[in-house]
Amino acid sequence: MSLIGDSSRFLLRRQQVAICGLVAVFVVSAIAVAHAAFETRRLYGLLQVQQDAQDEFDSEFERLLLEQGAWANYARVDEVSRRELAMRNPRAADVVVVSR
């Protein structure tokens, strides 16, 4: 009888250890899932911030392209060169034609 009693106690203890192990695995798994969800939300927030910054840079780049086009306008360059640099069109006498 003691042999059967020892055997059943051993099996009961083994089941308890297995159940405790499974509970530990479930707890660790649940913590890992919660951490992964947290990291996903955090990284998605950072992605949104970076996309907003990229949108701002794109808008500023477009504004700068427009400004560059305005500053490089031929009529404006001609007006500035005449006003600030005192440039003028050459007279007919100043033009030299070189033939081949």
VEXTI-760047 format. One record per atom (N, C-alpha, C): residue number from 1; chain; atom name; x, y, z. Coordinates in steps of 0.1 Angstrom, whole numbers, plus 5000, padded with zeros to 4 digits. Example, Ala and Ser with C-alpha at 12.3 -4.5 7.8 and 13.67 -1.06 7.14 Angstrom:
// residues 2
+-----+----+----+------+------+------+
:   i : ch : at :   px :   py :   pz :
+-----+----+----+------+------+------+
:   1 :  A :  N : 5132 : 4943 : 5078 :
:   1 :  A : CA : 5123 : 4955 : 5078 :
:   1 :  A :  C : 5132 : 4967 : 5078 :
:   2 :  A :  N : 5128 : 4978 : 5071 :
:   2 :  A : CA : 5137 : 4989 : 5071 :
:   2 :  A :  C : 5129 : 5000 : 5079 :
+-----+----+----+------+------+------+
END
This chain:
// residues 100
+-----+----+----+------+------+------+
:   i : ch : at :   px :   py :   pz :
+-----+----+----+------+------+------+
:   1 :  A :  N : 5008 : 4988 : 5000 :
:   1 :  A : CA : 5000 : 5000 : 5000 :
:   1 :  A :  C : 5009 : 5013 : 5000 :
:   2 :  A :  N : 5019 : 5012 : 5007 :
:   2 :  A : CA : 5028 : 5024 : 5007 :
:   2 :  A :  C : 5034 : 5027 : 4994 :
:   3 :  A :  N : 5036 : 5016 : 4986 :
:   3 :  A : CA : 5041 : 5018 : 4973 :
:   3 :  A :  C : 5031 : 5025 : 4964 :
:   4 :  A :  N : 5019 : 5022 : 4965 :
:   4 :  A : CA : 5008 : 5029 : 4957 :
:   4 :  A :  C : 5007 : 5043 : 4962 :
:   5 :  A :  N : 5007 : 5045 : 4975 :
:   5 :  A : CA : 5006 : 5058 : 4980 :
:   5 :  A :  C : 5018 : 5067 : 4976 :
:   6 :  A :  N : 5030 : 5062 : 4976 :
:   6 :  A : CA : 5041 : 5070 : 4972 :
:   6 :  A :  C : 5040 : 5073 : 4957 :
:   7 :  A :  N : 5035 : 5064 : 4949 :
:   7 :  A : CA : 5034 : 5066 : 4935 :
:   7 :  A :  C : 5024 : 5076 : 4932 :
:   8 :  A :  N : 5013 : 5076 : 4939 :
:   8 :  A : CA : 5002 : 5086 : 4936 :
:   8 :  A :  C : 5006 : 5100 : 4941 :
:   9 :  A :  N : 5014 : 5100 : 4952 :
:   9 :  A : CA : 5019 : 5113 : 4956 :
:   9 :  A :  C : 5029 : 5119 : 4946 :
:  10 :  A :  N : 5037 : 5110 : 4940 :
:  10 :  A : CA : 5047 : 5114 : 4930 :
:  10 :  A :  C : 5040 : 5120 : 4918 :
:  11 :  A :  N : 5030 : 5113 : 4913 :
:  11 :  A : CA : 5022 : 5117 : 4902 :
:  11 :  A :  C : 5015 : 5130 : 4905 :
:  12 :  A :  N : 5009 : 5132 : 4917 :
:  12 :  A : CA : 5003 : 5144 : 4920 :
:  12 :  A :  C : 5012 : 5156 : 4921 :
:  13 :  A :  N : 5024 : 5153 : 4926 :
:  13 :  A : CA : 5034 : 5164 : 4927 :
:  13 :  A :  C : 5039 : 5167 : 4913 :
:  14 :  A :  N : 5040 : 5158 : 4904 :
:  14 :  A : CA : 5045 : 5160 : 4890 :
:  14 :  A :  C : 5034 : 5168 : 4883 :
:  15 :  A :  N : 5021 : 5165 : 4885 :
:  15 :  A : CA : 5011 : 5173 : 4879 :
:  15 :  A :  C : 5011 : 5188 : 4884 :
:  16 :  A :  N : 5013 : 5189 : 4897 :
:  16 :  A : CA : 5014 : 5203 : 4903 :
:  16 :  A :  C : 5025 : 5211 : 4897 :
:  17 :  A :  N : 5037 : 5204 : 4895 :
:  17 :  A : CA : 5048 : 5211 : 4889 :
:  17 :  A :  C : 5045 : 5215 : 4874 :
:  18 :  A :  N : 5039 : 5205 : 4867 :
:  18 :  A : CA : 5035 : 5208 : 4853 :
:  18 :  A :  C : 5025 : 5220 : 4852 :
:  19 :  A :  N : 5015 : 5220 : 4861 :
:  19 :  A : CA : 5006 : 5231 : 4861 :
:  19 :  A :  C : 5012 : 5244 : 4865 :
:  20 :  A :  N : 5021 : 5244 : 4874 :
:  20 :  A : CA : 5028 : 5256 : 4878 :
:  20 :  A :  C : 5037 : 5261 : 4866 :
:  21 :  A :  N : 5043 : 5252 : 4859 :
:  21 :  A : CA : 5051 : 5255 : 4847 :
:  21 :  A :  C : 5042 : 5261 : 4836 :
:  22 :  A :  N : 5031 : 5255 : 4834 :
:  22 :  A : CA : 5022 : 5261 : 4824 :
:  22 :  A :  C : 5017 : 5275 : 4828 :
:  23 :  A :  N : 5014 : 5276 : 4840 :
:  23 :  A : CA : 5009 : 5290 : 4845 :
:  23 :  A :  C : 5020 : 5300 : 4843 :
:  24 :  A :  N : 5032 : 5296 : 4846 :
:  24 :  A : CA : 5044 : 5305 : 4844 :
:  24 :  A :  C : 5045 : 5309 : 4830 :
:  25 :  A :  N : 5044 : 5299 : 4821 :
:  25 :  A : CA : 5045 : 5301 : 4806 :
:  25 :  A :  C : 5034 : 5311 : 4802 :
:  26 :  A :  N : 5022 : 5309 : 4807 :
:  26 :  A : CA : 5011 : 5318 : 4803 :
:  26 :  A :  C : 5013 : 5332 : 4808 :
:  27 :  A :  N : 5018 : 5333 : 4820 :
:  27 :  A : CA : 5020 : 5347 : 4826 :
:  27 :  A :  C : 5031 : 5354 : 4818 :
:  28 :  A :  N : 5042 : 5347 : 4815 :
:  28 :  A : CA : 5053 : 5353 : 4807 :
:  28 :  A :  C : 5048 : 5357 : 4793 :
:  29 :  A :  N : 5040 : 5348 : 4787 :
:  29 :  A : CA : 5034 : 5351 : 4774 :
:  29 :  A :  C : 5025 : 5363 : 4774 :
:  30 :  A :  N : 5017 : 5364 : 4784 :
:  30 :  A : CA : 5008 : 5376 : 4785 :
:  30 :  A :  C : 5016 : 5388 : 4787 :
:  31 :  A :  N : 5027 : 5388 : 4795 :
:  31 :  A : CA : 5035 : 5400 : 4797 :
:  31 :  A :  C : 5042 : 5403 : 4784 :
:  32 :  A :  N : 5046 : 5394 : 4776 :
:  32 :  A : CA : 5053 : 5396 : 4763 :
:  32 :  A :  C : 5043 : 5403 : 4753 :
:  33 :  A :  N : 5031 : 5398 : 4753 :
:  33 :  A : CA : 5020 : 5404 : 4745 :
:  33 :  A :  C : 5018 : 5418 : 4749 :
:  34 :  A :  N : 5016 : 5421 : 4761 :
:  34 :  A : CA : 5014 : 5434 : 4766 :
:  34 :  A :  C : 5025 : 5444 : 4762 :
:  35 :  A :  N : 5037 : 5439 : 4764 :
:  35 :  A : CA : 5049 : 5447 : 4761 :
:  35 :  A :  C : 5050 : 5450 : 4746 :
:  36 :  A :  N : 5047 : 5440 : 4738 :
:  36 :  A : CA : 5047 : 5441 : 4723 :
:  36 :  A :  C : 5036 : 5452 : 4719 :
:  37 :  A :  N : 5025 : 5451 : 4725 :
:  37 :  A : CA : 5014 : 5461 : 4722 :
:  37 :  A :  C : 5018 : 5475 : 4726 :
:  38 :  A :  N : 5025 : 5476 : 4737 :
:  38 :  A : CA : 5030 : 5489 : 4742 :
:  38 :  A :  C : 5040 : 5495 : 4732 :
:  39 :  A :  N : 5050 : 5486 : 4728 :
:  39 :  A : CA : 5060 : 5491 : 4719 :
:  39 :  A :  C : 5054 : 5495 : 4706 :
:  40 :  A :  N : 5044 : 5487 : 4701 :
:  40 :  A : CA : 5038 : 5490 : 4688 :
:  40 :  A :  C : 5032 : 5504 : 4689 :
:  41 :  A :  N : 5024 : 5507 : 4700 :
:  41 :  A : CA : 5018 : 5520 : 4701 :
:  41 :  A :  C : 5028 : 5531 : 4702 :
:  42 :  A :  N : 5039 : 5529 : 4710 :
:  42 :  A : CA : 5049 : 5539 : 4711 :
:  42 :  A :  C : 5056 : 5542 : 4698 :
:  43 :  A :  N : 5060 : 5531 : 4691 :
:  43 :  A : CA : 5066 : 5533 : 4678 :
:  43 :  A :  C : 5057 : 5539 : 4667 :
:  44 :  A :  N : 5044 : 5536 : 4668 :
:  44 :  A : CA : 5035 : 5542 : 4659 :
:  44 :  A :  C : 5034 : 5557 : 4661 :
:  45 :  A :  N : 5034 : 5561 : 4674 :
:  45 :  A : CA : 5034 : 5575 : 4678 :
:  45 :  A :  C : 5046 : 5582 : 4672 :
:  46 :  A :  N : 5058 : 5576 : 4674 :
:  46 :  A : CA : 5070 : 5582 : 4668 :
:  46 :  A :  C : 5069 : 5583 : 4653 :
:  47 :  A :  N : 5063 : 5573 : 4646 :
:  47 :  A : CA : 5062 : 5573 : 4632 :
:  47 :  A :  C : 5053 : 5585 : 4628 :
:  48 :  A :  N : 5042 : 5588 : 4636 :
:  48 :  A : CA : 5033 : 5599 : 4633 :
:  48 :  A :  C : 5041 : 5612 : 4634 :
:  49 :  A :  N : 5049 : 5613 : 4644 :
:  49 :  A : CA : 5057 : 5626 : 4646 :
:  49 :  A :  C : 5067 : 5628 : 4634 :
:  50 :  A :  N : 5073 : 5617 : 4630 :
:  50 :  A : CA : 5083 : 5618 : 4619 :
:  50 :  A :  C : 5075 : 5621 : 4606 :
:  51 :  A :  N : 5064 : 5616 : 4604 :
:  51 :  A : CA : 5056 : 5619 : 4592 :
:  51 :  A :  C : 5051 : 5633 : 4592 :
:  52 :  A :  N : 5047 : 5638 : 4603 :
:  52 :  A : CA : 5044 : 5653 : 4604 :
:  52 :  A :  C : 5056 : 5662 : 4601 :
:  53 :  A :  N : 5067 : 5658 : 4606 :
:  53 :  A : CA : 5079 : 5666 : 4603 :
:  53 :  A :  C : 5083 : 5665 : 4588 :
:  54 :  A :  N : 5081 : 5653 : 4582 :
:  54 :  A : CA : 5084 : 5652 : 4568 :
:  54 :  A :  C : 5074 : 5661 : 4560 :
:  55 :  A :  N : 5061 : 5661 : 4564 :
:  55 :  A : CA : 5052 : 5670 : 4557 :
:  55 :  A :  C : 5056 : 5684 : 4558 :
:  56 :  A :  N : 5060 : 5688 : 4570 :
:  56 :  A : CA : 5065 : 5702 : 4572 :
:  56 :  A :  C : 5077 : 5705 : 4563 :
:  57 :  A :  N : 5086 : 5696 : 4562 :
:  57 :  A : CA : 5098 : 5698 : 4553 :
:  57 :  A :  C : 5094 : 5699 : 4538 :
:  58 :  A :  N : 5085 : 5690 : 4535 :
:  58 :  A : CA : 5080 : 5690 : 4521 :
:  58 :  A :  C : 5073 : 5704 : 4517 :
:  59 :  A :  N : 5065 : 5709 : 4527 :
:  59 :  A : CA : 5058 : 5722 : 4524 :
:  59 :  A :  C : 5069 : 5733 : 4523 :
:  60 :  A :  N : 5079 : 5733 : 4532 :
:  60 :  A : CA : 5089 : 5743 : 4532 :
:  60 :  A :  C : 5097 : 5742 : 4519 :
:  61 :  A :  N : 5100 : 5730 : 4514 :
:  61 :  A : CA : 5107 : 5728 : 4502 :
:  61 :  A :  C : 5099 : 5734 : 4490 :
:  62 :  A :  N : 5086 : 5732 : 4490 :
:  62 :  A : CA : 5078 : 5737 : 4479 :
:  62 :  A :  C : 5078 : 5752 : 4480 :
:  63 :  A :  N : 5077 : 5758 : 4492 :
:  63 :  A : CA : 5078 : 5773 : 4493 :
:  63 :  A :  C : 5091 : 5778 : 4488 :
:  64 :  A :  N : 5102 : 5771 : 4491 :
:  64 :  A : CA : 5115 : 5776 : 4487 :
:  64 :  A :  C : 5117 : 5775 : 4472 :
:  65 :  A :  N : 5111 : 5764 : 4466 :
:  65 :  A : CA : 5111 : 5763 : 4451 :
:  65 :  A :  C : 5104 : 5775 : 4445 :
:  66 :  A :  N : 5092 : 5779 : 4450 :
:  66 :  A : CA : 5085 : 5790 : 4445 :
:  66 :  A :  C : 5093 : 5803 : 4447 :
:  67 :  A :  N : 5099 : 5805 : 4458 :
:  67 :  A : CA : 5107 : 5817 : 4461 :
:  67 :  A :  C : 5119 : 5817 : 4451 :
:  68 :  A :  N : 5125 : 5806 : 4449 :
:  68 :  A : CA : 5137 : 5805 : 4440 :
:  68 :  A :  C : 5132 : 5809 : 4426 :
:  69 :  A :  N : 5120 : 5804 : 4422 :
:  69 :  A : CA : 5115 : 5808 : 4409 :
:  69 :  A :  C : 5112 : 5823 : 4408 :
:  70 :  A :  N : 5107 : 5829 : 4419 :
:  70 :  A : CA : 5105 : 5843 : 4419 :
:  70 :  A :  C : 5118 : 5851 : 4418 :
:  71 :  A :  N : 5128 : 5847 : 4425 :
:  71 :  A : CA : 5140 : 5854 : 4425 :
:  71 :  A :  C : 5148 : 5853 : 4412 :
:  72 :  A :  N : 5146 : 5842 : 4405 :
:  72 :  A : CA : 5153 : 5839 : 4393 :
:  72 :  A :  C : 5145 : 5843 : 4381 :
:  73 :  A :  N : 5134 : 5850 : 4382 :
:  73 :  A : CA : 5126 : 5855 : 4371 :
:  73 :  A :  C : 5134 : 5864 : 4363 :
:  74 :  A :  N : 5134 : 5862 : 4349 :
:  74 :  A : CA : 5142 : 5870 : 4340 :
:  74 :  A :  C : 5140 : 5885 : 4342 :
:  75 :  A :  N : 5127 : 5889 : 4343 :
:  75 :  A : CA : 5124 : 5904 : 4344 :
:  75 :  A :  C : 5130 : 5909 : 4357 :
:  76 :  A :  N : 5130 : 5902 : 4368 :
:  76 :  A : CA : 5135 : 5907 : 4380 :
:  76 :  A :  C : 5151 : 5908 : 4379 :
:  77 :  A :  N : 5157 : 5898 : 4374 :
:  77 :  A : CA : 5172 : 5898 : 4372 :
:  77 :  A :  C : 5176 : 5910 : 4364 :
:  78 :  A :  N : 5168 : 5913 : 4353 :
:  78 :  A : CA : 5171 : 5924 : 4344 :
:  78 :  A :  C : 5170 : 5937 : 4352 :
:  79 :  A :  N : 5159 : 5938 : 4360 :
:  79 :  A : CA : 5157 : 5950 : 4367 :
:  79 :  A :  C : 5167 : 5953 : 4378 :
:  80 :  A :  N : 5171 : 5942 : 4385 :
:  80 :  A : CA : 5181 : 5943 : 4395 :
:  80 :  A :  C : 5195 : 5947 : 4389 :
:  81 :  A :  N : 5198 : 5940 : 4378 :
:  81 :  A : CA : 5211 : 5943 : 4372 :
:  81 :  A :  C : 5212 : 5957 : 4367 :
:  82 :  A :  N : 5201 : 5963 : 4362 :
:  82 :  A : CA : 5201 : 5977 : 4358 :
:  82 :  A :  C : 5202 : 5986 : 4370 :
:  83 :  A :  N : 5194 : 5983 : 4380 :
:  83 :  A : CA : 5194 : 5993 : 4392 :
:  83 :  A :  C : 5206 : 5992 : 4400 :
:  84 :  A :  N : 5210 : 5980 : 4404 :
:  84 :  A : CA : 5221 : 5978 : 4414 :
:  84 :  A :  C : 5235 : 5978 : 4408 :
:  85 :  A :  N : 5236 : 5972 : 4396 :
:  85 :  A : CA : 5249 : 5971 : 4390 :
:  85 :  A :  C : 5251 : 5981 : 4378 :
:  86 :  A :  N : 5241 : 5989 : 4376 :
:  86 :  A : CA : 5242 : 5999 : 4365 :
:  86 :  A :  C : 5246 : 5992 : 4352 :
:  87 :  A :  N : 5240 : 5981 : 4349 :
:  87 :  A : CA : 5242 : 5974 : 4336 :
:  87 :  A :  C : 5232 : 5979 : 4326 :
:  88 :  A :  N : 5236 : 5978 : 4314 :
:  88 :  A : CA : 5227 : 5983 : 4303 :
:  88 :  A :  C : 5230 : 5974 : 4291 :
:  89 :  A :  N : 5221 : 5975 : 4281 :
:  89 :  A : CA : 5223 : 5968 : 4268 :
:  89 :  A :  C : 5234 : 5975 : 4261 :
:  90 :  A :  N : 5242 : 5967 : 4254 :
:  90 :  A : CA : 5253 : 5974 : 4247 :
:  90 :  A :  C : 5248 : 5982 : 4235 :
:  91 :  A :  N : 5255 : 5993 : 4232 :
:  91 :  A : CA : 5252 : 6001 : 4220 :
:  91 :  A :  C : 5256 : 5994 : 4207 :
:  92 :  A :  N : 5250 : 5997 : 4196 :
:  92 :  A : CA : 5253 : 5991 : 4184 :
:  92 :  A :  C : 5268 : 5992 : 4181 :
:  93 :  A :  N : 5274 : 6003 : 4184 :
:  93 :  A : CA : 5288 : 6005 : 4181 :
:  93 :  A :  C : 5297 : 5997 : 4190 :
:  94 :  A :  N : 5292 : 5992 : 4201 :
:  94 :  A : CA : 5300 : 5984 : 4210 :
:  94 :  A :  C : 5299 : 5969 : 4207 :
:  95 :  A :  N : 5290 : 5965 : 4198 :
:  95 :  A : CA : 5289 : 5951 : 4194 :
:  95 :  A :  C : 5299 : 5948 : 4183 :
:  96 :  A :  N : 5306 : 5937 : 4185 :
:  96 :  A : CA : 5316 : 5932 : 4175 :
:  96 :  A :  C : 5311 : 5919 : 4170 :
:  97 :  A :  N : 5310 : 5917 : 4157 :
:  97 :  A : CA : 5306 : 5905 : 4151 :
:  97 :  A :  C : 5319 : 5898 : 4146 :
:  98 :  A :  N : 5321 : 5886 : 4150 :
:  98 :  A : CA : 5332 : 5878 : 4146 :
:  98 :  A :  C : 5327 : 5868 : 4136 :
:  99 :  A :  N : 5333 : 5868 : 4124 :
:  99 :  A : CA : 5329 : 5858 : 4114 :
:  99 :  A :  C : 5339 : 5847 : 4114 :
: 100 :  A :  N : 5335 : 5836 : 4108 :
: 100 :  A : CA : 5344 : 5824 : 4108 :
: 100 :  A :  C : 5355 : 5827 : 4098 :
+-----+----+----+------+------+------+
END
